[in-house]
Amino acid sequence: MGKAGQVLEKALRTAGLKRSDYNLSNLLRCQPPDNELRGASYEYAALAHCRQYLNDVVAERKPKIIVALGELPLRELTAGRATQSEHRGFVLPSIYEGVNVVGTFHPSRILRGDWKLFGIFTHDIRRADSFARRGVPPRRPTSYLHNPTTEQIRDYIARLQANAALPVSY
């Protein structure tokens, strides 16, 4: 709704997606005082009170992926196992069996002056859409080598030069 809804609409258009292809729902069915819930004395009671509405929406619509817009929805949809700062953009299991969640920023954060996050926000939405349409790819095995020797570094560079398709992270 409002300006935050316009940011979401812009992100969807930028990603080449149409708003009419998606459903929106909220953790709460009413606006909390001063539009602030996180950290309020009534936070958990309000969320518990409205949980059934969200449960009903998920049961009715049967989403493949839920995009959690903001820290609070991500926390609630992962039973407190995920934080936006550490898990934004990752596919995570949600509290709903067989439904994954991808967390991203709330559009209102972008409106408050964090426009540099708009590209990341759009990327997260596009990624979630791709996972919903094509499925979530299987996790690739990872291997970390802490404090590699000079020989191990040279070996690694040689393997990268021999196979440009190898995934790299640093």
N, C-alpha and C positions, 0 to 999 in steps of 0.2 A: 504494500500500500504506500501511497505517497511518494516522496522522493526516493526512499530506499527501494521501493518497487520499480521506480524508473531506472535505477542503477542495475537492478536485476534484469529488467527488460533489455537494457543496452548491452549487458554482458551476453545474454542469450542471442541477440541479433549479431553481435560481434563474433560469436562462436558459430554462427550460421544455423541457429536453432530457433524454433518458434515457441512462444509462450503457451500457445494453445495445445501443445503436445505434452504439457506437464501439469501436475497437480501440486498445489501448495496447501500446507497445513501448518498449524502453530502448536507449540507446546501448551500454550494457554489460550483460552477462549475469551478472555477479557484483558483489558489493559491494566497493568498494575499501577499503583500510585507513582506519579512522576515518570512513568514508563520505565521503571527500573525494578528488576527482579533479583539479579545476582547479588548475593550478600544480604538481602533483606531478611528480616526475622520471619517472614511468611513464605520465603522462597520454596522450601521443600513441601510445605502444606499445600501451596497453590499448585505446584507441579503434580503432586499426588492427586489432588482434587480433579484436575483436568486430564489425567493420564488416560482414562477410559475413552475420551473423545479421540485421542490420537490412536489408541489401540483399535478403535472402530474404523477409522480412516484407513489404517494399514491393512486390516482384515478385508475391508471392502475393495480397496484398490490394488492390493497385492503387488506392491512395487518390487522391482528387481534391485534397485539401488535407491537409497535415500541420501539426499544432499543436505547435510546439517549446516545451516547458515549461522555460524557463530559458535563461540565456546560452550555456552550453556546447552544448546541442542546436541552438540557432539558429546558432551559429558552425559547427558540424559540418555541418548540413544545407544551409548556403549556401556551403560551401567557404571559410569565413573572411571572406566579403564583408559580413556583417551583424553588428551588435551590438545587444543588447537595448535599450541606452540610446537608440540612434538609430533603430531599426527596429521596435520593439515595435508590434504591431497592424497592420503593413503586410503586404500580400501580396507575397511575393518568390519568385523562381524558386529551386527547390531543386537539389540535386545529381542528382536523379532527373528524367529527361526527362519533361516534361508534367505534373509534380507541383509545385504551389506550396506554400509554407510560410508560416505566420503565427506569429510569435514572441510569447510572452507570459511572464509571471512563472512561476516554479516555485511550486507550492503551499507548499513548505517555507519560502519567503521570507515568505509571508503568515503562516504559523505562527510565525515568529520575531518577530512583533510588527508587521508591516506590514499590518494588517487594512484600512487605508485603501485598499490596492491591490485589495481583493477585487472591488469594482465594476468596475474596469478589466479585471481578470482575467476576470470573467464576460462583460463586453462583448466581449473578444477572442475568447472561445470561441464566443459567439453569432454573431459576425461570420464566423468561420471556417466555422461550420456553414452559414450563409447562402450563403457563396461556394461551398461544396461542393455545395449543393443547386441553386443558381440560376446558378452560374458567376461568374467574376470580372468585374465591369463594366470596360469599357474605360477607360483613363486619360483624364482630362480634361486639356485643354491648360491650362497655367498661365502666368501672366504676372505678373511682379513689377515694381513701380515703386518704386525706392529714392529717397528724398528728393523726394517729389512737391511740386509747387508748390501754392499755395493754390487756384489755378484748377483744377488737376487733381483736387484733393480735392473741391471743390464739384461738379465734373463727375461724379465717382464717386458721390457721395451722391445726386445727381439720378438717376443710372442705377439705383441701388439702390431709391430711392423709386418709380421707374417700374416696376420688375420685382422683386417680392419673392422670386421663385424663384431669383435669381442666387446662386450659392454664394459665401460670403464666408469669408475666413480672415484672421487677424491675428496 
